[in-house]
Structures are given as C-alpha cells and as structure tokens.
Amino acid sequence: MTERNYIWRLILVVMLITAAWFGLATRLAFLHLSPNDELRQRVRQIRRVEQEILVGRGRILDRHGNILALDMAVKNVCADPKTIVEDGHVQFIGKQLARLLQLDPAMIVTRLSRPDRRFEYIKKFVQVDTIRQIQRMQMKGVFFEDASARYYPHGSMMCHALGFSNMEGIGSAGVEQKMNVYLKGRPGLRVSEMDGRRREIYSRRSLEIAPQEGADVYLTLDQNIQYMVEKALDSAMLTHQAKGCWAIVERVRTGEILAMACRPAYDLNEYRQSASQNMLNRSIGYVYEPGSTFKVAVIAGALNEGTVFPDEVFDCENGCWYFQGRPLRDYHPYGRLSVADVLRKSSNIGAAKVAMTLPPARLEQYLRDFGIGRTTGVDLPGEEAGILHNRSKWTSLSVSRMAMGHEVGVTSLQMLNVMCAIANNGFLLRPTIVQRVVDAHGRTIKESTPEVISKPIGEKTARLMQRLLTRVTQEGGTGTRARVDGYLVAGKTGSAQKPIPGGYSDSANMASFVGFLPADNPEFAMIVVVDEPQPLHTGGVVAAPVFQEIAAQIVRYLDIPPTGAESVRAFETGASIEEL
C-alpha cells in the first residue's frame, strides 16, 4: 500500500512538472511567434533607456592663463532612510552628519526618519576632504553620488567681472552668463537597452552622441593688475568711509580691459549668502552724474568744431554767474580764464560758456559720438546705456548744466571710453573683456580684435587735448595728487553732488578721477570713482590719490619707459600754451 501511494505521488509530481514546462513553452512560443506588436513595444519601452552624458563646464582664465574659474569634482551626500530606521541609528547618524556637514541636526534627523523612502539628499556639492571623513565612519545607509561644482580659486577677486554659475550649472552673472553658450558645452546622449538586472546590453546600444566639452574663455583681465586695483579700493573704502568705490583699467590702443573692480564685493563660492546689492557691477551698471570729468567731452567738441581756441579767454564772473535767472557757481572764484585754464582749474562757468559756443545740435552729436547715452558693447551683461535726452527735451539751461556734468548720466566705463578716445588720437574703441574662446581641442573659435565705434574728434584736436589734460595734474591744476614720478599724467577730476528729490544733496557726493599715461605716448587709461566719501569729497583729494597709487604700480609692472626728462622738466616749470 505504501509503495502504491509513492508511485501515484511520483506520477502526480511528474505530471505537474510536465504541465508547468508545457505552459511555459506555450507562453514562450506565443510571445515569440504571435504577431503581438503592442506587447513587444511595451517590453521594448521597459528595457529601453536614454542616458544623458554630462560634460564639464569650461574654464575661465586671465590673459596669462591663470585659472579664475573651473569645475571641481565633488560628491552629493545621500542616505537610505529605510535602512537607517531599521537599524535604529537615526539619531547617531543624524548628529554625525550634522557635525561634519555643518548642518542643523534636527533637519537631518527629519530627513532620515522616513522609513518609506530609500533615497534622500542630505547635502549636495560636498568637498572631497569632508567626504573622506564621512567614509571613515562607515555609516550604513549613507552613500555618495558623483557631482561637479563651480569653484573660484580667488574667492571674491574679479567677482563682478567673472560672475557665477548657479546650482544647475547655468551662468547667472558676469562673464559666466555672457559666455554661457561657450562655457556650458553640449551634453551627449546614449540610447540603449537594459537586462533584467538593469545592466546595459552593449550589443543593443542604438545611438550614442559624444558630448562636446565646454570651451575655455580667456579674458583680457590681468590677475596681477586686478590685485593692485582691489587692494587700493579696499584702502580707499576705509580711508574715506565710502558707501562704495570702483575702478577700471583699459589699454588705450586696443580697448582691452586689464582690471575691473568694485566695492563692496562678494565671495563667488558663497554667492547665495551675499546681499543682492553687493553683486551689482557698478562699473557698468551704476548710472551717475559725472560732474567735472564730463567737461572733457564738451571742451574737446568745441575745440574740434573751432568755436574756441586754447588761449581764448572767458570771464568766469568771480565764481557766480546768473544765467536765465539761475545761479551757476564755481568751487573757487575765478576771473578771466583761458579755455586751457578752464579745463585745468575745472571752472563750471567757463565750461558753460565754452559749451554755449557750440550749436545745440552739434553738441548733442559730439556727445553721442563719444558714446554718451548708449552702451559700450562690452562683453558683460547688465550694462546700462546712461542718460542723454534728445535735444527736443533740452531746456534753456540744459547746455550750461551739461557742460559741468549735470542733466546727463553715465557709467564709469562710458566716461573712461571718452578719455580713451582722446588718448587714442580721436578713435573710440569698443571695450573688450573677453580675449578669446578656445575649444577642448585647443582651437580658437572666437577672438576679439580692436573695433572702432566712432571718431568723435580729429587727431589734431585729440593731441591738443592730451596736452591740455596734462596741465590738470601739474602745479595749479586740480589733479596734482594723481602725478606719478617720472611720467606725464593726463587726466580730469570730478566732484558731483548726488541728485535728490527737489535738488542736489549737500553731503552725498561722487568723487572721481579719469586719466591716462604716459601723456606723451598713452599706454593705459583708468577711472576711479568713490561713492559718498566722508568727510572729504572732491575728486582731486579723494579719487586722484587712488589713481596715483594704482598707476605707479602698473607702470612698473608693465615696464613702461618713463617720460623723457626734457618733457617732464618743461611741464614742471610751467610751459605756456604755445609751447604745448
């Protein structure tokens, strides 16, 4: 009886196994042989995978190849809450991660206390040194994900020019934003199929598009000159208790910007913790009434038009002149001054009378040719156009006020460009901050060359202005503190009261100095602007010494030969206009 039961059980097992295999064979035949296109498409879609192949962002370098921005390998710290909860280590792991990552322990514990989840980000873009510390603790349920983050080796240096890329790797300010299309590269794409264990079946790879690495961007900026400028601005901020200050250094013959710095600044690696007002590039994004530096454009226009001559004399009314029933005052009272001395002494009344010799239409045209009222076209986002109203909106007072830098608005780069045009024999160039763009194979795909925008004045007038502006920094001029030993310096001071509702402030001023050197063979030009210095507020006292401090270092750094001794001696002994 026992043996018979055993035989029947064996037969039953064999029949069940045979039926199972037959069922599997039938199903397999059905799947492979039947014309079930819909089912096959569903299977294909489940197994098909599209993978984006990410690429690194290109580097940003200065004109000498010093790295200013690059992508750095980092990791994201991740966790498996289910595993950590089951092991009962939520509190321990939460405290350790909070200590190492400098995060709030309560926040981490909350993220880890989710047993229904298998993945949670704890912190993204963590440096390798910190990752090593976490790895040494061998905390079960804590793992890492490869990532890359933008890193700026010099912190806040060049922050307003460089800008930054956000957490998604998109340029969001400065060169990072303007050149984003070159820097970001192009990700690749891979289309393939996976097996049951989610491993790629290489023979089923149907498409692979190689990624295009981001290009490197070389700037015209010089890291060493930038350092000189930023140190001088830091000192000026402390000395004059200023609200802000900024400076730009530009090559006269090419339009290349060698330095661009603003204060206050911010750390590019910690941009999310920075105040938005600190991120403004005041060199191109802050519009102000320039004050007396604007006299350069007006007097150059009148000289070029031939309505005045350097030795022509104007009555400066002993410091107060009523025109159209409104007073116009000089900082110091003057009697009769030549046009050359109007520029040297910075007489508002003299400049107004010079401006009024020009027909309004011609004055407007000269100012527009100098680039006033339009952007310079520099390779940076956020540039303002400034303010120059159409002539139809001018009042009977407008010409006399524009001559002293009121009723117009400029950016510092615009004002510097005016001075560069004079130093460059009348040619106004487009300023550049991007020197070239080089792809991953070392090929130059974009390169900047000097570009002439306009020619507002002739070469003869430009050379005359170069000589007249040199007198501003000699004895009797307003810019003596800008002098650099051994070199002729040409420039102009500016001291402008800031406009407020109903008039102008008595305590808030913009102090500036813009100039170039050597005056007899200009190499570079520079503008320095100090916003609301206290208690001193004039450009000659506040901004000119900053100019001098920076320029004295640059001439040595660039190895610019000193001005000939005879030329320097002639100016120091007070050469006449005719000798100029």
BELJOMO-V48276 format. One line per field, one symbol per residue. ss: DSSP state (@ for helix, = for strand, . for the rest). phi: phi as a letter, one per 30 degrees, with the letter a starting at -180 (. if undefined). burial: + if it has 9 or more other C-alpha atoms within 8 Angstrom, else -. Layout:
BEGIN
ss: ???
phi: ???
burial: ???
END
This chain:
BEGIN
ss: .@@@@@@@@@@@@@@@@@@@@@@@@@@@@@@@@...@@@@@@@@@@@======......==.....=============.@@@@@@@..@@@@@@@@@@@@...@@@@@@@@.......=======.@@@@@@@@@@....==========.......@@@@..=.....=..@@@@@.@@@@..=.=======.....==@@@..===..=...====...@@@@@@@@@@@@@@@@@@...========....========....@@@@@@..@@@@..@@@@..=..@@@@@@@@@@@@@@@.......===.@@@====..====......===@@@@@@@..@@@@@@@@....@@@@@@@@@@.................=...@@@....@@@@@......==.@@@@@@@@@@@@....==..=.=====.....====....===....@@@@@@@@@@@@@@@......@@@.=..=.============..===============......========.......@@@@@@@@@@@@@@@@@@@.......@@@@@@@@........
phi: .dddedddddddddddddddddddddddddddcddcddddddddddddbcbdcdbddddcbddciddcaadbdbbcdbbceedddddiceddddddddddchbdeddddddddbddccbadcachcddeddddddddhddjcbbbdabbdbcecicdiedddibcddcicdbahdeddceddddibdcbbcabcddcicdcddcdcabcddcddddcccddceddededddddedddddchddaaaabcbdddbidddabbbbdcadddbddccdddddddddbcccbddidddeedddddddddidbbecdcbdchhjbbcbhibdbccdbdbccbdeddedddiddddddddddddeedddeddddddjdibddiddbdidcdibbddedcdcdceddddecicibbbcddddddddddddchjcccddbbcdabbddcicdcabdbebddabdbddddddddeddddddccejcdcddcdceibdccabdbbbdddbejlbddbcbccbbbabadddaecbbabbbbchdbddbdddccdeddedddddddddddhddddeddddddddcidddddd
burial: ----------------------------+--------------+--+++---+-+++++++++---+++++-+++++++++++++---++--+++-++++--+-+--++-+++++-++-++++-++-+-++-++------++----++++++--+++++++++++---++++++++++++-++++++++++++++-----+---+--+--+++++++++++++-++++++-+++-++--+++++++++++++-++++++++++-++++--+--+---++++++++++-++++++++++++++++--++-+---+-++-+++------+++--++++++++++++++++++++++++++-+--++-+++++++++++-++++-++++++-----+--++++++++++++++++++++++++++++++++++++++++++++---+--+----+-+++++--+++++++++++++++-++++++++--++++++++++++-----++--+++++++++++++-++++++++++++---+++++++++++++++++++-------+----+-+++--+-----
END
